[in-house]
Amino acid sequence: MSSPAFALDPRLAADTVPVCELTLSTVRLMRDSRFLWAILVPRIAGAVEIADLAAADRQALMEEMAQVSAALRRVAPCDKLNIGALGNIVAQLHVHVVARRKNDAAWPGPVWGSGPAAAYPPGELERTVNALHGILAP
């Protein structure tokens, strides 16, 4: 019996824009200018938890999380990186990597539920995606 092909959850697709494809994961940027917030989605059909991944894929995901973390820090120096795989609303395995600043809209609390997303100013979303893409997929 074959497993279904990987497909990005519609809510993740709606809330984010594509940045690049890494070996295991697709990298996307949240449409919320209040935070530099990337999401990694391993292209593994049916994966819900990190424990669902094979050992090699778990290691690859950790390396990709470090890559994305470094890229966010280069694009927008921050005070802290928040990394989490919650999945309470969207079950598909995805990892949030958020560059936090002490003066951001949610500090020191979590970004989730901290208010409505703020649209990027014209051109800024594209510039941010291009900067991250240039670092992650040169």
ZAMI-866097 format. One record per residue (C-alpha): residue number from 1; residue in three letters; chain; x, z, y. Coordinates in steps of 0.05 Angstrom, whole numbers, plus 5000, padded with zeros to 4 digits. Example, Ala and Ser with C-alpha at 12.3 -4.5 7.8 and 13.67 -1.06 7.14 Angstrom:
# residues 2
 resi resn chain    x    z    y
    1  ALA     A 5246 5156 4910
    2  SER     A 5273 5143 4979
//
This chain:
# residues 138
 resi resn chain    x    z    y
    1  MET     A 5000 5000 5000
    2  SER     A 5029 4981 5068
    3  SER     A 5025 5026 5129
    4  PRO     A 4993 5000 5193
    5  ALA     A 5039 4969 5245
    6  PHE     A 5061 5011 5304
    7  ALA     A 5015 5008 5365
    8  LEU     A 5021 5047 5429
    9  ASP     A 4964 5095 5441
   10  PRO     A 4918 5067 5496
   11  ARG     A 4922 5129 5538
   12  LEU     A 4999 5128 5538
   13  ALA     A 4996 5054 5556
   14  ALA     A 4948 5069 5614
   15  ASP     A 4987 5128 5642
   16  THR     A 5056 5095 5639
   17  VAL     A 5095 5032 5652
   18  PRO     A 5148 5003 5606
   19  VAL     A 5222 5015 5621
   20  CYS     A 5259 4989 5559
   21  GLU     A 5265 4990 5484
   22  LEU     A 5317 5034 5451
   23  THR     A 5335 5030 5378
   24  LEU     A 5279 5077 5355
   25  SER     A 5236 5088 5416
   26  THR     A 5201 5052 5471
   27  VAL     A 5215 5085 5538
   28  ARG     A 5160 5088 5590
   29  LEU     A 5154 5119 5660
   30  MET     A 5094 5161 5679
   31  ARG     A 5053 5134 5738
   32  ASP     A 5062 5199 5777
   33  SER     A 5110 5197 5836
   34  ARG     A 5111 5273 5842
   35  PHE     A 5158 5276 5782
   36  LEU     A 5210 5230 5752
   37  TRP     A 5178 5232 5683
   38  ALA     A 5197 5189 5624
   39  ILE     A 5164 5186 5556
   40  LEU     A 5198 5164 5491
   41  VAL     A 5151 5138 5437
   42  PRO     A 5185 5127 5369
   43  ARG     A 5160 5061 5340
   44  ILE     A 5139 5094 5274
   45  ALA     A 5067 5080 5254
   46  GLY     A 5028 5143 5241
   47  ALA     A 5081 5192 5267
   48  VAL     A 5049 5253 5299
   49  GLU     A 5104 5306 5294
   50  ILE     A 5179 5302 5298
   51  ALA     A 5178 5330 5227
   52  ASP     A 5143 5265 5206
   53  LEU     A 5206 5226 5220
   54  ALA     A 5261 5214 5168
   55  ALA     A 5325 5253 5181
   56  ALA     A 5361 5193 5209
   57  ASP     A 5303 5178 5257
   58  ARG     A 5302 5251 5280
   59  GLN     A 5376 5245 5296
   60  ALA     A 5365 5179 5332
   61  LEU     A 5308 5210 5373
   62  MET     A 5353 5267 5394
   63  GLU     A 5406 5218 5418
   64  GLU     A 5354 5177 5455
   65  MET     A 5328 5240 5488
   66  ALA     A 5398 5254 5513
   67  GLN     A 5406 5182 5537
   68  VAL     A 5341 5185 5576
   69  SER     A 5358 5254 5604
   70  ALA     A 5425 5228 5630
   71  ALA     A 5391 5167 5661
   72  LEU     A 5339 5210 5697
   73  ARG     A 5395 5254 5725
   74  ARG     A 5431 5192 5751
   75  VAL     A 5369 5164 5784
   76  ALA     A 5345 5230 5814
   77  PRO     A 5390 5291 5810
   78  CYS     A 5349 5350 5789
   79  ASP     A 5352 5426 5779
   80  LYS     A 5326 5425 5708
   81  LEU     A 5304 5377 5654
   82  ASN     A 5239 5394 5617
   83  ILE     A 5234 5363 5548
   84  GLY     A 5173 5370 5504
   85  ALA     A 5132 5339 5449
   86  LEU     A 5063 5369 5457
   87  GLY     A 5012 5319 5431
   88  ASN     A 4951 5362 5445
   89  ILE     A 4914 5305 5479
   90  VAL     A 4950 5244 5451
   91  ALA     A 4968 5255 5378
   92  GLN     A 5017 5197 5373
   93  LEU     A 5088 5225 5372
   94  HIS     A 5117 5220 5441
   95  VAL     A 5170 5262 5478
   96  HIS     A 5165 5278 5551
   97  VAL     A 5230 5282 5591
   98  VAL     A 5217 5307 5662
   99  ALA     A 5268 5315 5717
  100  ARG     A 5248 5377 5755
  101  ARG     A 5266 5402 5824
  102  LYS     A 5254 5471 5852
  103  ASN     A 5212 5441 5907
  104  ASP     A 5169 5395 5864
  105  ALA     A 5093 5400 5862
  106  ALA     A 5090 5444 5800
  107  TRP     A 5154 5486 5803
  108  PRO     A 5165 5532 5767
  109  GLY     A 5104 5518 5723
  110  PRO     A 5093 5460 5676
  111  VAL     A 5077 5391 5702
  112  TRP     A 5016 5385 5656
  113  GLY     A 4952 5403 5692
  114  SER     A 4988 5412 5759
  115  GLY     A 4940 5366 5796
  116  PRO     A 4923 5293 5799
  117  ALA     A 4978 5241 5792
  118  ALA     A 5003 5212 5857
  119  ALA     A 5014 5136 5859
  120  TYR     A 5083 5111 5875
  121  PRO     A 5091 5080 5944
  122  PRO     A 5093 5003 5944
  123  GLY     A 5156 4978 5910
  124  GLU     A 5181 5047 5890
  125  LEU     A 5154 5044 5819
  126  GLU     A 5189 4978 5807
  127  ARG     A 5254 5004 5838
  128  THR     A 5252 5065 5793
  129  VAL     A 5238 5025 5730
  130  ASN     A 5293 4977 5747
  131  ALA     A 5343 5033 5760
  132  LEU     A 5327 5067 5694
  133  HIS     A 5327 5000 5657
  134  GLY     A 5395 4984 5686
  135  ILE     A 5424 5049 5659
  136  LEU     A 5389 5050 5592
  137  ALA     A 5391 4976 5573
  138  PRO     A 5449 4944 5612
//
